[in-house]
Amino acid sequence: MQILNTLTVLALVVLSFALIVAVPVLYASSEDSGRSNRLILLGGIAWVALVLVNWGMSLFVV
């Protein structure tokens, strides 16, 4: 279980860094803003889901 918890933390860190780079780039691009907004929304939803999964995993590791 501890390995799964470590993997969820790693996924959360990687997604956080990806969003730190992607969000300003997508907002600055003048291309299809609807597509950019969908990508940002999906990234945010995935981030919240990973936070909740990580919280759930931490209950089993302790």
Backbone as CSV, one residue per row, in Angstrom:
resi,resn,N_x,N_y,N_z,CA_x,CA_y,CA_z,C_x,C_y,C_z
1,MET,0.813,-1.193,0.000,0.000,0.000,0.000,0.860,1.263,0.000
2,GLN,2.004,1.173,0.658,2.870,2.342,0.715,3.421,2.697,-0.668
3,ILE,3.651,1.683,-1.497,4.145,1.943,-2.853,3.076,2.670,-3.667
4,LEU,1.812,2.270,-3.525,0.731,2.960,-4.232,0.600,4.404,-3.762
5,ASN,0.767,4.614,-2.461,0.708,5.977,-1.940,1.842,6.816,-2.525
6,THR,3.018,6.247,-2.608,4.163,6.955,-3.188,3.903,7.276,-4.652
7,LEU,3.307,6.358,-5.375,3.001,6.600,-6.793,1.953,7.691,-6.970
8,THR,0.958,7.742,-6.088,-0.046,8.808,-6.200,0.564,10.169,-5.882
9,VAL,1.480,10.214,-4.915,2.169,11.471,-4.616,3.022,11.895,-5.801
10,LEU,3.730,10.943,-6.405,4.549,11.250,-7.574,3.687,11.767,-8.730
11,ALA,2.553,11.121,-8.964,1.650,11.574,-10.028,1.123,12.974,-9.737
12,LEU,0.829,13.257,-8.487,0.336,14.581,-8.107,1.408,15.650,-8.321
13,VAL,2.639,15.339,-7.968,3.735,16.297,-8.162,3.979,16.544,-9.651
14,VAL,3.992,15.481,-10.435,4.222,15.632,-11.884,3.093,16.431,-12.532
15,LEU,1.858,16.137,-12.172,0.730,16.879,-12.732,0.762,18.333,-12.290
16,SER,1.161,18.592,-11.057,1.262,19.969,-10.577,2.279,20.759,-11.383
17,PHE,3.461,20.167,-11.612,4.462,20.849,-12.418,3.982,21.049,-13.856
18,ALA,3.288,20.068,-14.397,2.762,20.205,-15.759,1.745,21.341,-15.834
19,LEU,0.902,21.458,-14.825,-0.090,22.538,-14.822,0.560,23.897,-14.603
20,ILE,1.628,23.946,-13.809,2.336,25.210,-13.597,2.870,25.749,-14.922
21,VAL,3.302,24.865,-15.794,3.827,25.283,-17.099,2.699,25.472,-18.106
22,ALA,1.735,24.559,-18.118,0.730,24.538,-19.181,-0.295,25.657,-19.067
23,VAL,-0.720,25.989,-17.861,-1.791,26.984,-17.717,-1.382,28.347,-18.276
24,PRO,-0.231,28.913,-17.899,0.134,30.204,-18.506,0.349,30.129,-20.016
25,VAL,0.906,29.009,-20.474,1.131,28.865,-21.915,-0.196,28.810,-22.654
26,LEU,-1.153,28.065,-22.120,-2.453,27.962,-22.784,-3.216,29.279,-22.736
27,TYR,-3.094,30.024,-21.637,-3.760,31.328,-21.576,-3.103,32.344,-22.512
28,ALA,-1.807,32.231,-22.720,-1.101,33.175,-23.575,-1.282,32.874,-25.056
29,SER,-1.616,31.639,-25.388,-1.756,31.297,-26.804,-3.024,31.920,-27.359
30,SER,-2.933,32.384,-28.578,-4.076,33.037,-29.205,-4.871,32.077,-30.080
31,GLU,-4.542,30.794,-29.987,-5.263,29.808,-30.780,-6.618,29.522,-30.156
32,ASP,-7.215,28.431,-30.483,-8.554,28.048,-30.062,-8.689,28.099,-28.537
33,SER,-9.369,29.143,-28.044,-9.473,29.322,-26.591,-10.410,28.294,-25.962
34,GLY,-11.377,27.789,-26.704,-12.270,26.766,-26.170,-11.522,25.485,-25.860
35,ARG,-10.619,25.112,-26.728,-9.795,23.921,-26.512,-8.869,24.131,-25.317
36,SER,-8.283,25.310,-25.218,-7.392,25.611,-24.097,-8.139,25.562,-22.770
37,ASN,-9.323,26.137,-22.745,-10.105,26.132,-21.510,-10.497,24.716,-21.103
38,ARG,-10.822,23.868,-22.080,-11.150,22.475,-21.769,-9.949,21.735,-21.195
39,LEU,-8.764,21.973,-21.761,-7.561,21.329,-21.251,-7.244,21.775,-19.828
40,ILE,-7.416,23.057,-19.558,-7.179,23.571,-18.211,-8.198,22.985,-17.241
41,LEU,-9.447,22.908,-17.645,-10.487,22.329,-16.797,-10.213,20.859,-16.517
42,LEU,-9.855,20.098,-17.539,-9.542,18.680,-17.341,-8.316,18.494,-16.452
43,GLY,-7.322,19.348,-16.617,-6.153,19.284,-15.751,-6.507,19.583,-14.304
44,GLY,-7.363,20.559,-14.094,-7.804,20.886,-12.738,-8.619,19.769,-12.104
45,ILE,-9.484,19.163,-12.878,-10.289,18.044,-12.371,-9.390,16.850,-12.039
46,ALA,-8.418,16.588,-12.908,-7.481,15.485,-12.639,-6.665,15.762,-11.388
47,TRP,-6.267,17.025,-11.181,-5.494,17.383,-9.996,-6.315,17.178,-8.721
48,VAL,-7.567,17.634,-8.738,-8.441,17.450,-7.569,-8.677,15.960,-7.314
49,ALA,-8.874,15.189,-8.374,-9.069,13.745,-8.217,-7.835,13.090,-7.605
50,LEU,-6.652,13.497,-8.038,-5.428,12.939,-7.463,-5.259,13.339,-5.997
51,VAL,-5.645,14.547,-5.641,-5.582,14.960,-4.234,-6.506,14.080,-3.396
52,LEU,-7.709,13.830,-3.893,-8.653,12.994,-3.146,-8.177,11.543,-3.066
53,VAL,-7.612,11.030,-4.149,-7.073,9.672,-4.134,-5.910,9.582,-3.153
54,ASN,-5.064,10.598,-3.148,-3.936,10.610,-2.232,-4.424,10.667,-0.778
55,TRP,-5.437,11.442,-0.513,-6.023,11.501,0.826,-6.580,10.131,1.223
56,GLY,-7.285,9.481,0.309,-7.822,8.154,0.584,-6.744,7.129,0.819
57,MET,-5.672,7.209,0.043,-4.568,6.265,0.217,-3.868,6.483,1.550
58,SER,-3.773,7.735,1.983,-3.082,8.005,3.246,-3.831,7.421,4.436
59,LEU,-5.130,7.235,4.305,-5.891,6.600,5.388,-5.502,5.133,5.564
60,PHE,-5.128,4.476,4.485,-4.774,3.058,4.555,-3.307,2.839,4.906
61,VAL,-2.448,3.817,4.638,-1.024,3.634,4.875,-0.694,3.786,6.350
62,VAL,-1.360,4.664,7.035,-1.049,4.918,8.457,-1.424,3.776,9.271
